[in-house]
Amino acid sequence: MSFQPPKLGIAVRILIICVFTGLFVPVVVLLLKKNIDIESIHIILFFGELFLPLPIILWALKTKQSIKETFRLNKVTTDQLILAFPLSLGFVVVMDELDRLFSFPCVFLIE
């Protein structure tokens, strides 16, 4: 059976449910615990993000869709890996330069 995308109404409902499932764990933990440091917030958000694909997986199982086709999990060829490596290195250099450019203190704008 080939992949059949959900209709618009179902896709919007899945999106809304994904947002709520992704926020459920962080909100519950933040409500139960009063003093949380910044490192703990990052870990809590990470675990909340693990629940984001859950409604899509449940929809795919209910409609008997292939999870592999739903998430487009295809094999990566050696040629793709060879091409992705230099592109990612170039992207890292560009993003590092942009980070340095925008984090530069603009003292001349304050005066």
N, C-alpha and C positions, 0 to 999 in steps of 0.2 A: 504494500500500500504506500503510495507516495504521500508526501507531506501536504496537508491541507491547513493553511493558516486559519486562525479563528476569525469569526466575523467581527466587525468593528465594536459592537456592543460588548461582546464577550472579551475582546482584547482590552477594552477600557476597564471592565470589571477586574480582569486579571491584573492590570497595572495598579489599580487602587488597592487590591488585596496584597500585592507585592510590597507596596509602600508600607501598609500596616504591619505585615509580617516582619519586614525589615526594621521597623521602629519598635516592635513589641518588646524584644529583649532589652534594648537600651532604656526604654521608658520604665519598664518594670524594675530594672536594677537601679536606675536613678531615683525612682520613687522610694525604694526600700532602703537605700543607703544614702545617708546625708552628706558625709565628707568623702569626696572622691577626688583623687589627684588626676592630673592630665594624662599620665601614662595609663591609668585604669580606664579612662574614657576612651582612649584609642582601642584598647582591648575589647571593651564592651561594644563599641561600634563595629569592630571586626566580626564579633560573634553575631551581631544583628544582621550584618551583610550576608552571613552564611545562610540565613533564612530567606533571602530575596528570591532565589529561583524556585522555592518550594511550591507556590501556586502554579507555576508553569509546568513543573514536573507532574503535579497532581492532575492538571488539565490534560497533559499528554497521555498519562496513564488511563484516565477516564475515557478519552476519545480514541484510545488504542493507537496513538501516534508513536512513531519511533523517537526516543529521546535523542538518539544520535542525529537524526535529521532535524529535529526541533531546534537543537542548539548548534546545528551545523558543525558537528565534530568530525571533521574529515582528516585523513592522513596528511601529514606534512612531508613533502618530498625533500630530498637532499638539495635540489636546486633552490627551493624556497628558503631553506635554512641558510644556504650560502649567500643568497641575495639579502636576506633580512639582517644578517650580522653587520655588514658595513653601513647599511641604512640606519640601524639602531645606534651605531657608534656616532654617526654624523648627527643624529637627533639629540644624543646626549650632549655633545659639544655645543650645539646651538642652544639647547635649553639651559645649560650651565652659564653660557654667556648672557642669555636673557635674564637669568636669575641675578647675576652679578650687576647687570645694567640697572635693573629695577630696584635692587636693594641698596644701591649707592645713595648715601645721604645727600639730599638736595639742600645744602646749607644756603646756597644763593637764592633759593625760593623763599626761605624764611625771612631773610632780611629785607 
